[in-house]
């Protein structure tokens, strides 16, 4: 089922579109088309579908987390778009790791959450790599 189809159940598509409209994130054409999709009074023309796909779907959806590669539900996609592509669980985990070293993301990055999370993920990977280097090497099956 595509974005343009009528929906018996709202699986988050409408809420996602309403969030984009509420935050004023769409240009005038995409805004009008998104409102039409929400109202679902009629199907979109080929040109409207193209504009909707390029200016809304391709630009604002984040289907999978940059860190864990899990699917991101539509209810979290706008947040994931704003934070650089991370699901809520990974944001929580990464913030916890930063807290462990005595810093907060606000102190380091201000309002730029996306840059903060990318840097924190790189720090996590470096730390994990260093821990693996420090771990004793196994020599045989039982040691």
N, C-alpha and C positions, 0 to 999 in steps of 0.2 A: 504494500500500500504506500503510495507516494504522499508527499506533502499536500498535493492538490486534491486528493480523494476525500470524500466525506468520511467522517469518522464516527463510529458508534461509541467508541471509548476514546477519551482524550489521554494519550500516552505521554503527555508532556509537551507536545508540539505547540499547542495553543498557548500554554503558559510561557514557553520559550519565546514565541513571537511577541506576546504581550510585554515580556520583560525588555525585549529589544526596542519596542515602541515606547515604553515608559521611560527608558534611559535615553531616548532620542538618538539611537545609534544608527538609524537607517536614513539614507538620503530620500528625497521626496518621492521618486518613482518606487523604490523598494518599500517605502512606508505604505503607500497606497496599495501595492500588491499584497503586502503582508496583512493589511486590514481586510482585503478581499478574501484571503485564505482563511483568516479567523472567522469572518462572517459566513464563508463557504456558500454564498448565494449562487455563484456560478463558477464554472471551471475557468482556468486561466488560458489565455491564448498562448500560442507557441512563443511569441516574443516575450510575454509576461513571465512564462515559465523560465526562459533563458535568463531574464533579469533577476528573477527570484533566486534561481540556482547560483548565479554569479555573485550577486550583491548581498544575499542573505545566507544561504546554505553554505557555500564555499568559504565565505568570509568569517562567519561566526560560529559554525558548528565545530566541536572538538570531539570527534567520535571515540578517541582512545587516549588514555593517560600517557604522558611522555615518560613517566617513570616506571609504572607497573604494567602498562599496556592493557589494562582492563578497559572495558567499555565504559564510557561516561554517560550516565542517564541524561536525558534532555533537561531535566530539572536542574542539573549542575553545569550544563554546557556554557552558559554565559559566565559563570564564575571561573570555569576552566579557561575560557577564552581570555578573560581578564588577567589570570594569574600565570599565563604562559603555557597552559595545557596540562595541568595536573588535576587529578581527581581529589575529592575532599579528604579521603583517607591519607593520600600521600602528602597533601598540604599539612595535615595534622602531624603525621610522622616526621616530616622535615622540620616543622616548627619545634617539635619536641626535641629533635637532635640539636637544634640551635640553642634551645633552652638549656640543654645539658652542658653546653660550653659557656653558659652565662651571658648570652646576648639575646636580644629580641630583633625580629626583622625590622621593626619600626626604627630602631636605633641605627641600623646599618643601611637600610634602603629607603626609608621614608614611605612614600606611597607606591613605589614601583615594585609591586609584588611579583611580576613576571621575572624580572632580572634577579630578584632575591631568590626565587625558587630555583632558577637555573643554576645560580652560583652555589646554592645550598646542596643541590643534587650533585654537582661536581665535587664539592667538599665531602659529601657522603661517599662517593665512589673512591676518592683518594684515600679517605680514612679506612674504608673497607679493604682496599688494596694493601695499605700498610699493615693492617691487622693480619692479613693472609701471609705477608712476608715474615712477620714476627712469630707466627705459629710454628711449632716444632714440625719438622718434616718427618713423615712416616717412612720407616725403612722396610717394614714387612707387614704381613697381614695382621699380626697381633700387637704391633707397637704403634 
